[in-house]
Amino acid sequence: MSVDINNQQPSPELEKAQRIENEAKKARIKQEIFDIDKQIQHLQQHKKDLENELSVLPR
């Protein structure tokens, strides 16, 4: 980590790099959450389809 020894503040370049890295991480996490939501929707629909199929079979 490059730090200015006089005032111990991270360099502007480092701060910018960390902001970019954090934004990229947020974007990846949001995409993963979106993908999981899609999988949940798919599984809920599949469950509903199976329940419907089961309900029409003789007991």
C-alpha positions in Angstrom: 0.0 0.0 0.0 1.5 3.3 -1.0 1.1 5.8 1.9 2.5 9.4 2.2 4.8 9.1 5.2 4.2 12.7 6.2 0.5 12.5 6.9 -0.2 8.8 6.6 -2.9 9.4 4.0 -3.4 6.8 1.2 -2.4 8.2 -2.2 -5.2 9.5 -4.5 -4.3 6.7 -6.9 -4.7 4.1 -4.2 -8.0 5.5 -3.0 -9.2 5.5 -6.6 -8.1 2.0 -7.1 -9.8 0.9 -3.9 -13.1 2.6 -5.0 -13.0 0.9 -8.4 -12.3 -2.4 -6.7 -15.1 -1.9 -4.3 -17.5 -0.9 -7.1 -16.5 -4.0 -9.1 -17.1 -6.2 -6.0 -20.5 -4.6 -5.4 -21.4 -5.3 -9.1 -20.3 -9.0 -8.8 -22.3 -9.4 -5.6 -25.4 -7.8 -7.1 -25.1 -10.0 -10.1 -24.8 -13.1 -8.0 -27.9 -12.1 -6.0 -29.8 -11.5 -9.3 -28.7 -15.0 -10.5 -29.8 -16.6 -7.2 -33.2 -14.9 -7.5 -33.6 -16.3 -11.0 -32.7 -19.8 -9.7 -35.2 -19.4 -6.9 -37.9 -18.4 -9.4 -37.1 -21.4 -11.6 -37.1 -23.8 -8.7 -40.4 -22.4 -7.4 -42.0 -22.8 -10.8 -40.6 -26.4 -11.1 -42.0 -27.2 -7.6 -45.4 -25.8 -8.6 -45.3 -27.9 -11.8 -44.5 -31.0 -9.9 -47.2 -30.3 -7.3 -49.7 -29.9 -10.1 -48.5 -33.1 -11.8 -48.9 -34.9 -8.4 -52.3 -33.6 -7.8 -53.7 -35.1 -11.0 -52.4 -38.6 -10.3 -54.8 -41.0 -8.7 -54.3 -41.4 -4.9 
